[in-house]
Amino acid sequence: MHTVLEFLKTDTVVALLVSVFIFIITIFLVAKRWIGFSVTVLLLVFAITAGLAISNHRILECYLNDYKKDGLSDASQPAPFKKQITQAVEDVQDEVNAEKENLHHLMGQVDEIFDQLEVQKQKLQSFIAETREKYKIENAAETKAEESKKDVIK
C-alpha cells in the first residue's frame, strides 16, 4: 500500500490525474451542454498545459534559479539592456502619440460629417414640409374645382 501511495505522489501521476480530472469535467459540461465549443477547447488546452507544467515543474525551477544566478553575477549587462528597453518604450510612445493625433484628426472629420448630415437632415425636413404644404394647397384647389364643376352640372 505504501508503494502505491508513493507512486501516486510522483510528478507524472499527479500531472496525469489533474489533466484527466479537468478532461472529465470538460466532457461532463459538454454533455450537459453548459459550455460551447470555444470554452471546451480552452479547457482542454488548459488540461494539457497544466499537466505539462506539473510534470516539468522541476525543470522550470532549475531554469529560473539559473536565470537568477546569471542575473546577479553579471551586473554590467542590464545597463545596455535598460537603454534598449528605454529606447523601445520611447519609440512606442512616439508611435502612440502619432496614432492619437491621427485619431483626433479622424474624430474631427467624423464630427464635421455629422454636422453636414444634420444640415442635410434639416434641409430635407424643410423640403418635406414645403412639399406637404404645396400638396395640401393643390389638393384643396382641386377639391374646390371639382365641387364647382359639380355645382355647375347640377
N, C-alpha and C positions, 0 to 999 in steps of 0.2 A: 504494500500500500504506500509505503514511504517513497519508493521509486516512481510510482505513478504520479504522486504529488510533485516530486522533483521534475519529472518530465513535463507536467502541466505548467510549471513555473518558468520554463525556458522561453527565451525571447521569440523563437519561431512559433511555438504553440500559442503563446499569448497573442501574437500578431494574427495568426490564423483564426483564433477564436473571436477576436474583435472584428476582423473582416467578415467572418461568417455571420456574426450577430447583426452587424449593420446590413449585410446582404439579406438576411431573413426578414428583418424589419422592413426593408425596402420592398421585398416581394409581397409581404403582407399588406403594406399600404397600397401597392399597385393592384393587388387582387381586390381590395375593398374599394378601389377607385377613389381614394382620398388624395392621391397625388397624380400629377401629369407626367408626361414624358421627360420634360426638361429637368424636373426635380428628381425623377428616377435616375437619370444619367448622372446628375450631380451627386446623388447619394452613392451610387455605385463607384464613381471615381473617387469619392471620399473614402469608401471602404478600402479600395486598393491602396490609396495614398497612406491611410492610417496603418494598414498592415505593413507596408514598406518602411514607414517611419519607425514603427515599433521594432521591427526586426533589425533595422540598421541604426538604432539609436546610439550604439556604442561607437560606430564609425563616425557618426556626426559629432559625438562628444570629443573624440580624438582630433577630428579636423578643427573643431572650434578651439580646443586647447592649444593646438599647434599654431593656429592663427593668432591667438592672444600672445603666445610666446614670441612669435615673429614680430608682432606689432610693438612689443615692449623693448625688444633688443635693438631695433633699428629706429632711433628717434629722429634721424635726419631725413628719412623718407617722407613723412607726412607733409613737410613744408612745400615741396613742388606739387605734390598731390593736392594740397589745400589750395594752391594758386590755380591749378587747373579747374578744380571744383568751383572756386570763386568766379573764374572767367566764364565757365559754362553757365553758372547761375546768372551772371550779368547779361550774357548773350540771350538767355531765355527771357530774362526780364525785358530786354530791349524788344525782342520779338513780341512779347505780350503787350507792351506799350504800343507798338506799331499796330497790332491787331485791334487793340482797344480803340485807337484813333480811327482806324478803318470802320470799326463798328459804330462809333459815334457819327461818322460821316454818313454811313448807311442809314442809321436811325433818323438822321436829319432828312435824308431823301425820302424815307418812308413817311415821315411827318408831312413833308411837302405833298406827297402823293395823296395822303388822307385829306389834307386841306383842299387840294384840287377836286377830289371826289366829293367833298362836302359842297363846294361851289357848284359842281355839276349837278349834284342832287337837288340843290335849291333851285337851279335853273330849270331842271326837269319838273319839279313840283310846281313852279310858277307857270310853265308851259302847259302842264296838265290842267291847272286851274283856269287858265285863259281859254283852253280848248273846251272845257266844260261850259264856261260862260257863253262862248260863241255857239256851242251846240244848243244850249238852253234858249238863247235868243233866236237862233234859226228854227228850232223846234217850235217855239211859241209863234213865230211868224207863219210857219207852215200851218200850224193848227188854226190860226186866225184866218188864213187864206182859205182853208178847207171849210171852215164854218161860214165864211161869207159866200162861198160857192153854194153851199147847202141852202143858205137863206135865199139866194138868188133863184135857185132851182125851185124852191117852194113857192 
